[in-house]
Amino acid sequence: MKRFASAATTPAPSVTATPGCTAVTLAWSPTANATSYDVYGVGGGSCTGSTLLANVTTPGYVDAGLANGIQRSYRVVARSA
């Protein structure tokens, strides 16, 4: 049996999304023991699955270059080493 190493996940943070002109600013409080956060997005013409937008080491992310008036959903996963 092969074993694959993967980063452990911690409880998901509560995310606030603030829309702006061609951008959405995501904010959340730090999660205990988290060393990074994976930010996923879906929408903007995509109907299936989610796309990893970024891996950040501090809470918060700006999704820029978006078309105004398009609905988009986000999910943030806290990771620990």
Backbone torsions as a table, in degrees:
resi	resn	phi	psi	omega
1	MET	NA	129.4	176.4
2	LYS	-85.7	142.0	175.4
3	ARG	-113.6	136.3	-179.6
4	PHE	-111.8	133.0	176.7
5	ALA	-79.2	136.9	175.7
6	SER	-144.6	152.9	178.4
7	ALA	-73.8	137.7	177.8
8	ALA	-71.6	147.7	176.4
9	THR	-103.3	153.4	176.2
10	THR	-118.5	170.9	-178.1
11	PRO	-53.2	142.7	-177.8
12	ALA	-67.5	136.4	176.9
13	PRO	-76.7	158.0	174.0
14	SER	-83.3	122.9	-172.2
15	VAL	-107.3	137.0	173.5
16	THR	-110.1	130.8	178.3
17	ALA	-112.9	127.9	178.9
18	THR	-118.1	113.3	-178.9
19	PRO	-74.4	149.6	175.8
20	GLY	-141.6	-170.8	178.9
21	CYS	-76.2	109.1	-179.2
22	THR	62.3	22.5	179.0
23	ALA	-155.5	157.3	172.5
24	VAL	-128.9	129.4	177.9
25	THR	-99.6	122.4	178.1
26	LEU	-101.7	138.8	179.3
27	ALA	-139.6	144.6	175.7
28	TRP	-155.8	160.4	177.3
29	SER	-81.6	151.0	177.7
30	PRO	-58.1	144.9	176.6
31	THR	-101.7	133.3	-179.5
32	ALA	-54.6	133.5	177.2
33	ASN	71.1	3.8	178.6
34	ALA	-77.9	134.5	176.8
35	THR	-104.9	-17.5	176.0
36	SER	-162.4	171.3	-179.1
37	TYR	-134.7	132.1	172.3
38	ASP	-94.6	128.2	179.9
39	VAL	-108.0	120.9	-179.7
40	TYR	-113.4	148.4	176.8
41	GLY	-136.6	150.0	174.2
42	VAL	-143.1	142.0	-179.6
43	GLY	128.1	-165.2	-179.7
44	GLY	65.2	35.1	178.8
45	GLY	105.5	-14.3	177.9
46	SER	-93.5	129.8	-177.9
47	CYS	-105.4	-10.5	-175.4
48	THR	-125.8	141.6	173.3
49	GLY	62.6	175.5	177.0
50	SER	-122.3	155.5	-177.4
51	THR	-114.1	133.3	174.1
52	LEU	-69.7	115.7	-179.9
53	LEU	-87.9	-37.2	-176.2
54	ALA	-167.4	158.9	167.7
55	ASN	-120.1	117.7	-176.7
56	VAL	-120.1	153.3	-178.1
57	THR	-100.7	-7.9	176.1
58	THR	-126.4	151.4	-179.8
59	PRO	-63.3	131.9	176.0
60	GLY	118.3	146.6	-179.1
61	TYR	-160.9	143.4	174.7
62	VAL	-114.3	118.6	175.9
63	ASP	-93.4	102.2	-173.1
64	ALA	-105.9	167.0	177.3
65	GLY	77.6	26.4	-178.2
66	LEU	-91.2	157.5	173.4
67	ALA	-83.4	135.2	177.4
68	ASN	-66.6	145.1	175.3
69	GLY	85.4	4.0	179.3
70	ILE	-102.0	130.0	179.4
71	GLN	-77.3	138.0	179.7
72	ARG	-142.4	141.2	178.0
73	SER	-113.9	153.5	-177.3
74	TYR	-131.7	154.3	175.0
75	ARG	-142.3	135.3	177.6
76	VAL	-119.0	131.0	178.5
77	VAL	-115.3	122.0	176.7
78	ALA	-81.3	134.1	-179.7
79	ARG	-117.8	146.6	172.9
80	SER	-125.3	155.3	-176.3
81	ALA	-66.4	NA	NA
